[in-house]
Amino acid sequence: MPDITRPDARLYTITELAQEFDVTPRAIRFYEDMGLIAPARAGRNRVYAQRDRTRLKLTLRGKRLGLSLQEIKQLVDMYDSPSDTAPQLQAFLGVLAEHRRLLEQQREDIAVTLDEISQHEARCRTLLAQAAGSPAPRLKRKLAA
């Protein structure tokens, strides 16, 4: 829990964090409900300490990387734990390795798809060049081939 009584502690409002990270206040509240951040209260208002800001930043980074909320929670919880917890680090390395494998497979799939698109584009250009001056019904038959 942040120490909001420390005069040198920088505190953030939900609006400030939403603007800084280009997310909605609703998204920030959702991450709070998921236990990813835990703001303090100043009356009826939420106040976020530097710890919450960092955890939100890590959460959004994990989301951009395509990690699940469970994986993101592991990541942000490591932020608060001692850095020498070998079992946690090993588990997270496993998560990262699997995510890397999935991304590399996606990259291969994208490369194959882009090659196929290039082949279709070339075929279309060839058919269009051949069809210049020929009736449209013939072009339709060739495209269907």
C-alpha positions, -999 to 999 in steps of 0.1 A, spaced: 0 0 0 15 34 -9 25 58 18 3 88 9 14 107 40 50 111 27 53 146 14 79 137 -12 59 108 -26 45 115 -61 9 106 -64 -12 102 -96 -49 105 -102 -66 79 -124 -71 106 -150 -34 114 -151 -24 77 -155 -51 73 -182 -38 102 -202 -1 92 -197 -7 56 -209 -35 64 -234 -60 40 -217 -94 46 -202 -100 51 -165 -123 20 -169 -93 -1 -181 -73 11 -150 -102 1 -127 -103 -33 -145 -66 -38 -138 -73 -28 -102 -101 -54 -99 -77 -80 -113 -52 -73 -85 -26 -59 -109 -26 -24 -92 -38 -14 -57 -43 24 -53 -48 40 -19 -78 62 -12 -78 99 -4 -113 104 6 -134 91 -23 -106 94 -48 -81 68 -59 -45 79 -56 -18 59 -73 18 58 -61 49 53 -83 46 15 -75 11 15 -91 24 35 -121 52 10 -127 28 -19 -123 4 -4 -148 33 2 -172 44 -34 -169 8 -46 -173 3 -26 -205 37 -38 -219 27 -74 -212 -6 -68 -229 12 -54 -260 33 -85 -260 2 -107 -261 6 -121 -226 -25 -134 -207 -36 -115 -176 -23 -144 -155 11 -141 -171 11 -104 -167 2 -108 -130 32 -131 -126 54 -104 -142 41 -75 -121 42 -96 -89 79 -103 -96 84 -65 -96 75 -66 -59 94 -97 -49 131 -102 -42 151 -106 -73 167 -138 -62 136 -160 -63 148 -187 -86 116 -207 -89 96 -176 -100 123 -166 -125 124 -201 -139 86 -202 -143 86 -168 -160 114 -179 -183 91 -208 -193 63 -184 -200 85 -162 -221 99 -192 -241 64 -204 -250 54 -169 -260 85 -166 -281 77 -199 -298 42 -187 -306 54 -154 -320 80 -171 -342 53 -194 -355 31 -164 -363 60 -147 -381 65 -178 -403 28 -180 -410 28 -143 -419 58 -148 -443 40 -176 -461 8 -156 -464 27 -126 -477 44 -148 -503 10 -161 -514 -4 -126 -517 26 -116 -538 19 -146 -561 -18 -137 -564 -9 -100 -572 15 -111 -599 -11 -134 -614 -37 -106 -614 -13 -82 -630 -4 -107 -657 -40 -114 -664 -48 -77 -665 -20 -71 -690 -32 -99 -712 -68 -88 -709 -61 -52 -720 -84 -49 -750 -101 -83 -745 -138 -87 -733 -145 -89 -696 -161 -124 -696 -128 -139 -707 -110 -122 -679 -135 -136 -654 -128 -172 -667 -90 -167 -664 -92 -153 -628 -113 -183 -618 -86 -207 -631 
